[in-house]
Amino acid sequence: MASPITEIQKETKTEEQLKAEKLEELKTLLAENEEAVAKTMSIMAELNGLGIFDAAGYMLQAKEEIAKIALGQISREPVTNLLNTMMAAGGALSKADPEFMGRLLESAMAGTDQAQRFLKEDRKVSMFELMKAVGDPDINRALGFGLQFLKGMGKELRETPSE
């Protein structure tokens, strides 16, 4: 009869044994993924041939200088003006009715298409045609919209203090 187990001995591996196991795992992974490894190496060779790795290395070495240049460019007045304008436009557009803005953009595109067709005709509009056009319901709607747009814009410009 066997003697009872009184102690459990934990197997501790040496550093060399751990390295050998990891190396064996790596060999197995490489063998199982030979095609992917070959493609990866091919891509890396191409990138190296193009000097990408050298450029990346130089950029990492000069990261502080690059950061200073980037911050200098971003803090220039034209860039800050653009960012502030984009934020203001985004704020204003977020207040707009999306359905109406969609209709407005679609109507502007339709108007642009019709205007381009007119330009191809290369003819002048007579005063009589202009007076007659005011009676056209579509033109009258656009004129009314434009006049009210200009009135609202002018009112807001008067009420908003200038800087």
ZIKA-V279930 format. One record per pair of residues at least 12 apart in sequence whose C-alpha atoms are under 7 Angstrom apart, sorted by sequence separation. I is the first residue (numbers start at 0). GAP is how many residues later the second one is. D is the distance in Angstrom with one decimal. If there is no record, write none. Layout:
BEGIN
i->{I,I}
gap->{GAP,GAP}
d->{D,D}
END
This chain:
BEGIN
none
END
